[in-house]
Amino acid sequence: MSTANSITTIKPRRLVLEMPEYHPPLAGRDALRLDFNENTFSPSPRVLDRLKQITAEGLTKYPEREPVERKVAAHLGLDPKQVLLTNAVDEAIHLVCCTFLEADDEVLIATPSFFMYDVSVGLMTRNLIKVQADETLEFPFEKLLAAITERTKLIIVASPNNPTGAVATRAQLLALANAAPHAVVMVDEAYFHFHGETVMDDIATTPNLLIARTFSKAYGLANLRIGLLVSSPEIIGYLRKVSSPYNVNGVALDCLTVAIEDDAYIAWYVEQIRTGRERMMAGLSELGVGYFPSAANFVLMKIGPLHKELVTAMRSRGVLLRDRSADPGCDGYVRITIGLADQVTRGLEALKASLEEIGWKPVRGFSTTANNEGQEL
């Protein structure tokens, strides 16, 4: 048999054939980027200065992750054994699944949520249990709690959640961890800075708790791909064993050391986003657009049947949005990222003109009042 013919008979594991694929629509993004929840401005000026200091010889060296992990741990008030840096949260999710899941294990997630959970879980097990939020899109705590079984090995909760902006309370997260001591409870705090609440302080007393964070959002390092896992030394030890020792590149590590030192920049940027988020929600109410209250750097809007037309009309005005209609329970929903003050203004102006262009009318029965945003009547 020829080599060419033999290649056609080679197949991966069955779960690889069955797992879903993620195809981000990244082409043609030379516009106002209100589509991917990125930092829409810049990282700290210290990061740009550090980039200029990188030498040709420095690029020839293998990256050293552990010295930077010690600095990150000190910044967070943690022991370095509790910290693992990753190639963004995408790799963090992948590492957790590869480290802890057997083929017969069950994984619980609340949907709609981040699609990469489906991808990484699907690589290891078919037993992904999706607990669907109701029409309010609030965190379905009671249903998730009731879904825990003796086969549950991993529970993943994003708080604030993407794409809804909803949060799970500290009490709810700890209740899940206590109800499933045989499972890892991973709390994805990618949008932590825009919310301000965390379960980081509960790591010491809740041994099955695992926290993921990213430096892509508030810190503006999305292109450098760097994230963080925090847990007990035991859990981090298992994850470190599975992780490549060179998973985070040296440029990202160098930049992270100065990024975490600039607390003033992060405080300024986060305040910009929080203020802009309130302006955006107030502006949507004025336009008659229903939305869900958000604790993140984006707002999910109820557009209805004209969701595709709106995205197209906004792109023609140089503003990018993300259509979330394919997410479970999100048909007709579009997400808009919050940027700096002038970007929020541009987004709202383009939104008003685009809605008029496509002949949009408010979705019946969907509240836009200040005291009941996003609730079905």
SULDAZI-V442716 format. One record per residue. N is the residue number from 0. RES is the residue in three letters. OMEGA is omega in whole degrees, 0 to 359 (NA if undefined). Layout:
BEGIN
n=N res=RES omega=OMEGA
n=N res=RES omega=OMEGA
END
This chain:
BEGIN
n=0 res=MET omega=181
n=1 res=SER omega=179
n=2 res=THR omega=181
n=3 res=ALA omega=181
n=4 res=ASN omega=182
n=5 res=SER omega=180
n=6 res=ILE omega=182
n=7 res=THR omega=180
n=8 res=THR omega=182
n=9 res=ILE omega=179
n=10 res=LYS omega=175
n=11 res=PRO omega=174
n=12 res=ARG omega=183
n=13 res=ARG omega=180
n=14 res=LEU omega=176
n=15 res=VAL omega=177
n=16 res=LEU omega=186
n=17 res=GLU omega=187
n=18 res=MET omega=179
n=19 res=PRO omega=178
n=20 res=GLU omega=178
n=21 res=TYR omega=180
n=22 res=HIS omega=181
n=23 res=PRO omega=180
n=24 res=PRO omega=188
n=25 res=LEU omega=185
n=26 res=ALA omega=174
n=27 res=GLY omega=184
n=28 res=ARG omega=178
n=29 res=ASP omega=183
n=30 res=ALA omega=175
n=31 res=LEU omega=191
n=32 res=ARG omega=176
n=33 res=LEU omega=186
n=34 res=ASP omega=189
n=35 res=PHE omega=175
n=36 res=ASN omega=178
n=37 res=GLU omega=163
n=38 res=ASN omega=186
n=39 res=THR omega=185
n=40 res=PHE omega=187
n=41 res=SER omega=167
n=42 res=PRO omega=177
n=43 res=SER omega=175
n=44 res=PRO omega=178
n=45 res=ARG omega=178
n=46 res=VAL omega=180
n=47 res=LEU omega=177
n=48 res=ASP omega=180
n=49 res=ARG omega=178
n=50 res=LEU omega=180
n=51 res=LYS omega=183
n=52 res=GLN omega=181
n=53 res=ILE omega=184
n=54 res=THR omega=176
n=55 res=ALA omega=179
n=56 res=GLU omega=180
n=57 res=GLY omega=179
n=58 res=LEU omega=180
n=59 res=THR omega=186
n=60 res=LYS omega=172
n=61 res=TYR omega=181
n=62 res=PRO omega=176
n=63 res=GLU omega=186
n=64 res=ARG omega=190
n=65 res=GLU omega=177
n=66 res=PRO omega=179
n=67 res=VAL omega=176
n=68 res=GLU omega=177
n=69 res=ARG omega=179
n=70 res=LYS omega=178
n=71 res=VAL omega=179
n=72 res=ALA omega=178
n=73 res=ALA omega=179
n=74 res=HIS omega=182
n=75 res=LEU omega=182
n=76 res=GLY omega=184
n=77 res=LEU omega=171
n=78 res=ASP omega=178
n=79 res=PRO omega=179
n=80 res=LYS omega=179
n=81 res=GLN omega=190
n=82 res=VAL omega=173
n=83 res=LEU omega=175
n=84 res=LEU omega=185
n=85 res=THR omega=175
n=86 res=ASN omega=184
n=87 res=ALA omega=181
n=88 res=VAL omega=177
n=89 res=ASP omega=179
n=90 res=GLU omega=179
n=91 res=ALA omega=178
n=92 res=ILE omega=180
n=93 res=HIS omega=180
n=94 res=LEU omega=181
n=95 res=VAL omega=180
n=96 res=CYS omega=180
n=97 res=CYS omega=184
n=98 res=THR omega=192
n=99 res=PHE omega=189
n=100 res=LEU omega=167
n=101 res=GLU omega=185
n=102 res=ALA omega=183
n=103 res=ASP omega=183
n=104 res=ASP omega=176
n=105 res=GLU omega=177
n=106 res=VAL omega=179
n=107 res=LEU omega=170
n=108 res=ILE omega=174
n=109 res=ALA omega=181
n=110 res=THR omega=4
n=111 res=PRO omega=177
n=112 res=SER omega=186
n=113 res=PHE omega=188
n=114 res=PHE omega=181
n=115 res=MET omega=172
n=116 res=TYR omega=179
n=117 res=ASP omega=185
n=118 res=VAL omega=184
n=119 res=SER omega=177
n=120 res=VAL omega=181
n=121 res=GLY omega=177
n=122 res=LEU omega=188
n=123 res=MET omega=184
n=124 res=THR omega=174
n=125 res=ARG omega=191
n=126 res=ASN omega=173
n=127 res=LEU omega=181
n=128 res=ILE omega=182
n=129 res=LYS omega=179
n=130 res=VAL omega=188
n=131 res=GLN omega=173
n=132 res=ALA omega=177
n=133 res=ASP omega=186
n=134 res=GLU omega=177
n=135 res=THR omega=183
n=136 res=LEU omega=174
n=137 res=GLU omega=182
n=138 res=PHE omega=185
n=139 res=PRO omega=188
n=140 res=PHE omega=185
n=141 res=GLU omega=180
n=142 res=LYS omega=179
n=143 res=LEU omega=178
n=144 res=LEU omega=181
n=145 res=ALA omega=182
n=146 res=ALA omega=181
n=147 res=ILE omega=176
n=148 res=THR omega=178
n=149 res=GLU omega=178
n=150 res=ARG omega=180
n=151 res=THR omega=181
n=152 res=LYS omega=182
n=153 res=LEU omega=173
n=154 res=ILE omega=181
n=155 res=ILE omega=179
n=156 res=VAL omega=174
n=157 res=ALA omega=180
n=158 res=SER omega=357
n=159 res=PRO omega=185
n=160 res=ASN omega=173
n=161 res=ASN omega=22
n=162 res=PRO omega=191
n=163 res=THR omega=186
n=164 res=GLY omega=180
n=165 res=ALA omega=181
n=166 res=VAL omega=168
n=167 res=ALA omega=182
n=168 res=THR omega=176
n=169 res=ARG omega=180
n=170 res=ALA omega=179
n=171 res=GLN omega=181
n=172 res=LEU omega=179
n=173 res=LEU omega=177
n=174 res=ALA omega=177
n=175 res=LEU omega=180
n=176 res=ALA omega=180
n=177 res=ASN omega=180
n=178 res=ALA omega=182
n=179 res=ALA omega=181
n=180 res=PRO omega=179
n=181 res=HIS omega=183
n=182 res=ALA omega=170
n=183 res=VAL omega=176
n=184 res=VAL omega=183
n=185 res=MET omega=178
n=186 res=VAL omega=181
n=187 res=ASP omega=182
n=188 res=GLU omega=182
n=189 res=ALA omega=183
n=190 res=TYR omega=184
n=191 res=PHE omega=188
n=192 res=HIS omega=183
n=193 res=PHE omega=180
n=194 res=HIS omega=175
n=195 res=GLY omega=179
n=196 res=GLU omega=186
n=197 res=THR omega=171
n=198 res=VAL omega=180
n=199 res=MET omega=182
n=200 res=ASP omega=181
n=201 res=ASP omega=180
n=202 res=ILE omega=185
n=203 res=ALA omega=184
n=204 res=THR omega=181
n=205 res=THR omega=192
n=206 res=PRO omega=181
n=207 res=ASN omega=180
n=208 res=LEU omega=180
n=209 res=LEU omega=182
n=210 res=ILE omega=174
n=211 res=ALA omega=174
n=212 res=ARG omega=180
n=213 res=THR omega=173
n=214 res=PHE omega=181
n=215 res=SER omega=190
n=216 res=LYS omega=183
n=217 res=ALA omega=183
n=218 res=TYR omega=176
n=219 res=GLY omega=182
n=220 res=LEU omega=184
n=221 res=ALA omega=183
n=222 res=ASN omega=181
n=223 res=LEU omega=174
n=224 res=ARG omega=178
n=225 res=ILE omega=181
n=226 res=GLY omega=190
n=227 res=LEU omega=170
n=228 res=LEU omega=180
n=229 res=VAL omega=178
n=230 res=SER omega=175
n=231 res=SER omega=177
n=232 res=PRO omega=181
n=233 res=GLU omega=181
n=234 res=ILE omega=179
n=235 res=ILE omega=177
n=236 res=GLY omega=177
n=237 res=TYR omega=181
n=238 res=LEU omega=179
n=239 res=ARG omega=179
n=240 res=LYS omega=181
n=241 res=VAL omega=184
n=242 res=SER omega=170
n=243 res=SER omega=179
n=244 res=PRO omega=182
n=245 res=TYR omega=185
n=246 res=ASN omega=179
n=247 res=VAL omega=185
n=248 res=ASN omega=186
n=249 res=GLY omega=178
n=250 res=VAL omega=178
n=251 res=ALA omega=180
n=252 res=LEU omega=178
n=253 res=ASP omega=182
n=254 res=CYS omega=181
n=255 res=LEU omega=182
n=256 res=THR omega=179
n=257 res=VAL omega=180
n=258 res=ALA omega=183
n=259 res=ILE omega=179
n=260 res=GLU omega=186
n=261 res=ASP omega=181
n=262 res=ASP omega=182
n=263 res=ALA omega=179
n=264 res=TYR omega=181
n=265 res=ILE omega=180
n=266 res=ALA omega=179
n=267 res=TRP omega=183
n=268 res=TYR omega=180
n=269 res=VAL omega=178
n=270 res=GLU omega=176
n=271 res=GLN omega=183
n=272 res=ILE omega=180
n=273 res=ARG omega=177
n=274 res=THR omega=179
n=275 res=GLY omega=179
n=276 res=ARG omega=178
n=277 res=GLU omega=177
n=278 res=ARG omega=181
n=279 res=MET omega=181
n=280 res=MET omega=176
n=281 res=ALA omega=179
n=282 res=GLY omega=178
n=283 res=LEU omega=177
n=284 res=SER omega=179
n=285 res=GLU omega=179
n=286 res=LEU omega=182
n=287 res=GLY omega=181
n=288 res=VAL omega=176
n=289 res=GLY omega=181
n=290 res=TYR omega=176
n=291 res=PHE omega=178
n=292 res=PRO omega=187
n=293 res=SER omega=173
n=294 res=ALA omega=183
n=295 res=ALA omega=180
n=296 res=ASN omega=179
n=297 res=PHE omega=176
n=298 res=VAL omega=178
n=299 res=LEU omega=185
n=300 res=MET omega=175
n=301 res=LYS omega=181
n=302 res=ILE omega=180
n=303 res=GLY omega=188
n=304 res=PRO omega=183
n=305 res=LEU omega=184
n=306 res=HIS omega=180
n=307 res=LYS omega=180
n=308 res=GLU omega=179
n=309 res=LEU omega=180
n=310 res=VAL omega=180
n=311 res=THR omega=180
n=312 res=ALA omega=179
n=313 res=MET omega=178
n=314 res=ARG omega=179
n=315 res=SER omega=177
n=316 res=ARG omega=175
n=317 res=GLY omega=179
n=318 res=VAL omega=182
n=319 res=LEU omega=174
n=320 res=LEU omega=178
n=321 res=ARG omega=177
n=322 res=ASP omega=181
n=323 res=ARG omega=186
n=324 res=SER omega=180
n=325 res=ALA omega=179
n=326 res=ASP omega=180
n=327 res=PRO omega=178
n=328 res=GLY omega=185
n=329 res=CYS omega=180
n=330 res=ASP omega=180
n=331 res=GLY omega=182
n=332 res=TYR omega=178
n=333 res=VAL omega=182
n=334 res=ARG omega=177
n=335 res=ILE omega=179
n=336 res=THR omega=178
n=337 res=ILE omega=177
n=338 res=GLY omega=177
n=339 res=LEU omega=188
n=340 res=ALA omega=182
n=341 res=ASP omega=179
n=342 res=GLN omega=175
n=343 res=VAL omega=178
n=344 res=THR omega=179
n=345 res=ARG omega=180
n=346 res=GLY omega=180
n=347 res=LEU omega=179
n=348 res=GLU omega=179
n=349 res=ALA omega=180
n=350 res=LEU omega=179
n=351 res=LYS omega=181
n=352 res=ALA omega=182
n=353 res=SER omega=178
n=354 res=LEU omega=177
n=355 res=GLU omega=181
n=356 res=GLU omega=185
n=357 res=ILE omega=179
n=358 res=GLY omega=183
n=359 res=TRP omega=173
n=360 res=LYS omega=179
n=361 res=PRO omega=179
n=362 res=VAL omega=183
n=363 res=ARG omega=176
n=364 res=GLY omega=181
n=365 res=PHE omega=188
n=366 res=SER omega=172
n=367 res=THR omega=181
n=368 res=THR omega=185
n=369 res=ALA omega=184
n=370 res=ASN omega=185
n=371 res=ASN omega=184
n=372 res=GLU omega=171
n=373 res=GLY omega=182
n=374 res=GLN omega=174
n=375 res=GLU omega=181
n=376 res=LEU omega=NA
END
